[in-house]
């Protein structure tokens, strides 16, 4: 419809141009005397050249209008469509361009935007070796984004979360901030964020909307080792020196791990050390640096390092500092995709070593196949261990997930996967996970 409209306008303009040409070109000849055949032919040839030139200009204008309209349409939908296609273009890059966590349109000051995402899970898992069964339906997350652009260089971003449907004393549930920060562009390549920020590690911690990853539950390695969702209070510099390169530098609050639990598996566990910027002790700050490369279509490579001086914030004299090393890769070729991630913590001190928590590590690999625009298949193999420092402790977890995702719309997903565990302690849970998720 857009092109036919352009042709109608073009025909009207062309007819008007021909009339003008006849009036201005033939008028002087007819006013003086009757033109000869040769003179009329010369006028017609001149007018024909002008008509051809006008046609060429009109065709060029139509092409530019069509191209501009297509670019606008692609720009409006690129972020969500790429994000929904978990096996297609790099998800995190798409989100940062239009994005889940940065939904800003530079140059439009005073703009406030609202968005969100959510997911409900059904787990039907059979326990063995002492593990309990799990048969549960849980509206796991309901999230609202609220963002504002003060001017073309200053922005605010936030995310408010309700977990498990409601909050009741002794019944679980949570209302919490996922992040809330102010961002300022210092120049074309450098920006600064201050507030509650997401630690730049792994795949899921920064971009975790349900349509953008495979599997009902988030990958276990990114839950227990990194640990998602991991937010801290601090200041972050984001530097993009050239296309395809990004470096992040973050000074922020650190862990205060539990060292008194009666369960050895929970002592010094990194996930339990998150304080979520709620009156978090800041006796010892942490530093995180990440480098990411997306300079080749279908490829993303990243590595991050974090250092914290005291994982108990001075509470336990037998504990000390901690170092995190993590790297990941995304490879995509047509409908085929592959994700791989490795992460390792090294904790100092005799306290963590006494329960094997001086080494906490994990990795997983996830091949996928995007069957078409609406369906995708995946398999994931993961291994992780929060007590890997003592060889005699049977603490390693091993898990397979195989499943599919259906996107009836790029921002809506239905998921199913089958889970099989082979844990070192023999306490396994196997069975079916179902989920539905959305984002907007």
Secondary structure, DSSP 8 states (H G I E B T S, - for coil): -HHHHHHHHHHHHHHHHHHHHHHHHHHHHHHHS---HHHHHHHHHHHHHHHHHHHHHHHHHHHHHHHHHHHHHHHHHHHHHHHH-TTSS-HHHHHHHT-SS----TT-TTEEEEEEEEEEEEEEEEEETT---EEEEEEEEEEEEEEEEEETTEEEEEEEEEEEEEEETTTEEEEEEEEEEEEEE-SSSEEEEEEEEE---TTTTT---GGGSSSSS--HHHHHTS-SS-EEEEEEEEE--STTEEEEEEEE---------SSGGGTT-SGGG--TTSS---SS-EEEEEEEE--STTEEEEEEEEEES-TTTTS-TT---EEEEEEEEEEEETTEEEEEEEEEEEE-SHHHHHTTTTEEEEEEEEEEEE-SSSEEEEEEEEEEETTTT-TTS---EEEEEEEEEEEEETTEEEEEEEEEE--TTS-EEEEEEEEEEEE-
